[in-house]
Amino acid sequence: MKILVVNAGSSSLKYQLIEMDNESVLAKGVCERIGQENAVLVHKGSKEVRIEKPMPTHKEAMQLVLEALVDKEYGVIGSMEEIAAVGHRVLHSGEDFKESVLIKDDEVLKRIEGNIELGPLHMPANVMGIKACKEVMPWAPQVAVFDTTFHSTMPDYAYMYAIRYEDYKKYKIRKYGFHGTSHLYITGEARKIMGADKCRRLVVCHLGNGASVSAVKDGKCIDTSMGLTPLEGLVMGTRSGDLDPAVLEFMMYKTGMNIHEMLNYLNKKSGVDGISGVGSDFRDLVKAYDEGNDRARLAIDMFSYRVKKYIGAYAAALNGLDCIVFTGGIGEHTEIVREKVMKDMEYLGVDFDFEKNNHVGRGNVTELSKPDSKVKVYIIPTNEELVIARETLRLK
């Protein structure tokens, strides 16, 4: 059975076609510059091709994807109807959904659209992707898989902000968390590797340009670092993460920025990029660090220290730890970050293998704790698309 996974952005559409019998990727690609000149589809099927063709909307982009999938030269299926269902990555569930949902009628879609104000940068595109697929693939069930629902098991004292309760009820202002598909996948893999009974208290560190940490007890999330939006929590590539809210007023007064400019500053001009002046790519940061750039050193130290603080906080919330997992581009590939995060963590029961940490192969599950370590530490590559496909298969 074949599932098409779709991740629609404002001017892009990423996709994977997955054969669920063996969970293998048959084809993948991305439509870029939708609605703009020079729109292009980069498709990797039986061979890689680049197709430059007008895509005024996501509908035309989706049609082009389907044509590529069945093309006799570079396609991978004989008929579009071989696609049994479509799984959509959707940013925000609000409080309307506690798990992924089959979009069986317009009422479900309206409830999804009702949460656009909670994710105004991503949600409109997510909805456009759903509507485009419904139009060009009327035979295929559509499933929404949310970035937030893995965190819906958080208790109220963890997800509430200390604002007036009436404002929480009226405006849905609370912690939701993100990267849920990654945290769900890693939770399942860690429990599979260790055994569920030995992996009851888990901290997942999803470290990429966007980064988050979650505390997982018996397979359920009890806390996570991101909040109402992905701006809260860790220092990130271009996001500030946690900071005193009064900083906004102070900087707006000093610089003359309005609220929209201020939020753009915190989301796109801060983080390790803003601190280092080098950029948000950790490969460039590490190179600058190795060359003695002190601002690059500061950015890496701040990033790593914030991760360490969250691990310590979540160890307290979980009453100890059984396992820590690193995933995401930085978590999997940047040894200096793992080294700085895991230094002086013996008090938690971690016996970290610093030598092995410096010789990790790419794309593999790797244990970084020593054999006698009470708390296990792993690198586990994430697979968010597979989670979406599995959820779609479950609900279709």
N, C-alpha and C positions, 0 to 999 in steps of 0.2 A: 504494500500500500504506500502511495506516494503523497507526501504532505509538502505544500509550498509555504515557506516561512517568509513573511514580508515585514520590512521595517521602513516605513515611509517617513521621509523628512520633508521639510518645506520645499526643497528643490531637488530632492534625490529619492531614490527607491532602491533599497538593497533587498536581495532575495537569495534564498537557498531552496533547492528541491531535494528533499530527503526521502530515501527509500527506508520505510520504517521496519521492514522485515529484518534488516541488518543494521539500521541506523547509519547508513552511509550517505554521503553527500554526492548526488548525481550531477548537480550543476549549481553554480552560484554566479552572482554578478551584481552590478549596480547601474542604475540610470542616473546620470548626473545632469545638472543644469536644466531640469524640467521647467518649462515656461520661459526659457531663455534661448538666445541664439546659441548655436553650436552644441545643442543637446547631444548626448552620446550615451550609448549602452555598451558597457564592457561586460561581456558574457564569457564564462568559462564552463563549457560543456564538454562535448567530445573533443573539442579544441577551443582555444581562446580566440575570440573575435572582438572587433571594435566596430560598432555600428553607429554612424552619425546620421540622425534622422530627427525631424521636428517632433517634439513632445510638448504640445501646448499645456496639457494637464496630466495628472496622474493616470487618468483613464488611458490616454494614448501610450504612456510609458508602460502600463500593465499589459496592454495589447501587444506591444513590441516584445516584452518579456516572454509572453506565451508563444509568439511566433518564433522566437529564438529557441525555445525549449523543444519545439516540434520540427525545427528545420532539418532537412535531410542531410545537410553537410555537417552542422555543428550542434544539432539538437540531441536530446537524450531520451525522448519519448515519442511514440508514434501518433498519439492523439492527446489533445488538451484534456479530454475527459478522463485520462488516466490520473489526473490530479484529484485525489479523493476529498481534500479539504484544504483550507487556507488558514494559517495561524498568523495573527497580527501582533506585533509588539506595540503595546499601547502604554503610554507613560503613566497615566494617573487613573486610579480607580475611585478616588475620593473615599467616602464611607459607604458608597452604594454597592460595592462588590468586595467580597472577602476571598474570592478565588477567581480563576479564569472563567469566562462566560461564553456560551454559544450565542451568537447574534442571530437569534431565531426570528426576530421581527423588528419593526421600526421602533417599538417601545424600548427595547434594550439599547438600540443605537442612540435614542434620545437621552437615555440615562448616561451613556458614555459622553455624549456631547455636553451634558449638564456639568461636567467636570473640566471643561476647557479652561475656565477661569483659573483653575488650580495649576494648569500647565500651559500657559498661552503661547509659549515658544514652540512646543512640540505637538500638543494635542490636536490643533487644527489639521496638521499634516497626517497624523495617525488616522483621523476620521476620514480625510480625503482618500487615504489608501484603502480603507474598508469599503467606502462607497464605490471606488473604482473597481475593486475586485468583485463586488456584488453585481456590478453592471456587466462586466466582461466575462464573468464566470458564474452565471446564475445557477448552474448545477451544483456548485461546490459549497458545502457548509463553511461559514466564516466564524472563527473563534478569536476573541480578544484575550491576550495574555498580558497582564499588567506588570509594570516594574515595581509596583507598590504592594501587591497582595500578600507576598511572602511575609511581610512585616505586620500584617493585620492581626497577628496573634499577640502583639505587644499589649501588656496590661495598661490600664488607663493612666496610672501614675508614671508610666514611662513615656507615653505618647503625648500627654497633655503639656501645654505651656502654662506658666503661671500668669495668665491674663484673666480678665473677667470671664466667668463661665458662660455668661450670656453671649459673649462675642464668639466663643468657641462654637456654641450651638448655632448661632446665626450665620457665621461665615466659614465654618468648617476649618478653623485655624487650629492645627495640631501637627505633630510629627507624623509623617507617613513613611518616609524612607524610600530608597530607590535601589537600583541594581538587584531587584528581587529575584529575577530569573537566575542571575549568577550565584547569589547566596543560596538559592534553592538547590541548584545543581551541585555546588561544592558541599553543601550539607549532606546530600544524598551520597556523594562519592566518598566523603570522609567516613560516614557511618558504614558504608560498604567495605572500605579498606580495614577499618579498625574493629568493626562489629558494633552494632547499635548500643549494646550494653557497656562498651568501653569508650564510647564517644558521646556521652550524655551532656558534657559541658564544652561547647565548641565556640571559638572565635574565628570568624572568617574575615580576612583582610583582602578586599577587592581593591587593588591599587593600580589605577591607570590614570589617564589625564583627568578623568573624574574618579574619585576614590571614596570608599565607604567601608566601615567595619560593622559587623553585626555580632550580637551575642545570641547563641542558639542553645536552648535547653531541651533535651529529648526530641530534637528535630524541629522544634518550634522557635521562631524568633521572639526574644523577650526585650530586645532593644537594638537600636541601630543609630549610626552617627548622622545620617542626613535627615532633614526635617520636613517642613512644609514644602520646601523646594530643595534641589540638590546643592544649594549654596552652604548649608550648615555642615559642620563637622570637620573633617580633615582639611589640612592645607592641600590644595590640588594644583593642577597645571596652571590654570588661570583664575581659579576661584579662591577667595580668601579663607573659606571655612569659618570656624567660630571666631567671633570678635564681639566686643562691647557694642551693643546697638547705638549707643550715643556717639560712636565714631561717625555714623552717617550724618547726624546733625552738625557735628563739629567740622567735618570736611566740606559739607555743603555750604556752611557759613564761610569757611576760609577760601574755597575755590569758586563759589558761585554755581556749582553744578546743581541741576534739578534732580528730582528723585529718580527719574529714568536714567539720567546720565550716571548717577551714583550707583545704581544697581548694575549698570553695564560695566562700570569701573570694577566693582567687586566680583562680577562674574567672568569678565573677559580680560582684565588688565591687572589682576592681582595674582595671588598664589606664588608658586616658585618662579613664574615668569616675571612678575612684578618685583620680587625680592632680588633675583639674580641679575636681571637685565640680559640674560643669555637666551631665554626662551623657556618653553614648557616641555620640550622633549628631553627626557632624562639622559639620552645618549649624549646630547650636547652638554648637559649639566655635568655629567660625570667626566667628560673630556676636559671641561673648564676646571673642574675640581682638581683633577690630576695635574693640571698645569699651574695650580696654585691660585686660582681665582677665589678670593675670599667670599664674595657674594654668592658664588655657586656653592661653596662650602656651607654658608649660612642657610641657603634655601634647602639643601639636602638635609641638614641637621634639623631645621624646623619641621620639614615634612616627616622625617623619621620619628622625631620626638612626639609629634601629635599622635602618630599611630601607636607608639609605645604607651602614651597616656590612656588612650582608649582601651587598649588591651588590658591595662591594669584596672581601669574602671569596670570593665566587663568581667574580669576575674572576680572582682568583689560582688558584682550583681549575680554571678553564677555560683558563688560560694566555691571558687576554685576552678581549675581548668583540666580538661583531658586532652585537648588538641587545639593547635593554632594552625590555620592554613593561609598561605599566601597565594593569591591568584591575580589575574589581570596583567597587562603588559609590564608594569613596573614590578609588581609582586613576583612575577615569574622570571624576569630577566635582569633585574638590577640588584646584584649581590651586595653592594655597599649599603643599600637601604635595609635589606634583611639583616645585615651585620649590625647596623646601628640600632635597629629596632630590638634585636634579640640580645644585645649586650646587657649584662647585669640583670638578667631575668631568672637567675638561679633560685631566687626566693620563691618563685612560683612553681618550682619543680622542673624547670626546663634545663636540660643539659644539651646545649646547642653545639653542633659540629661545624665550627667556623671554617675548618679546612675544606670540608665537603661543600660548604656553601659557595666556595670560590670555583668549583668545578662541576657546575650543573649543566646537563644537556638540555637542549630546547625541546619543549613539547612533551616532556615526560613527567609522570608523577614521581616525585623524589622526596624521600624522608630526609630531613635535615637535623633531626634530633639523634643523639647517640642511643644505642640499643637499650641502655638502662634508664633513660630519661623517663621520669614519671609523666611528664607532659610531652606528647608527640607534636612535632612540627613538620608540616608538609608543604611542598609546592604541588598544587593540583591545577593544571590548565582548565580554564572554564569553558563552557559550551552553552551559551545562552540560546542559540538557535535550536539546539537539540531539545532544550527544555520547552521551548515554544511548540515544537513539533510533537513532543510527547503529550503536552497538555491538549493540543488540538486533537490528537488521536483519541485521547481519553473522553473528550466531550462531543466529538462530531456526531 
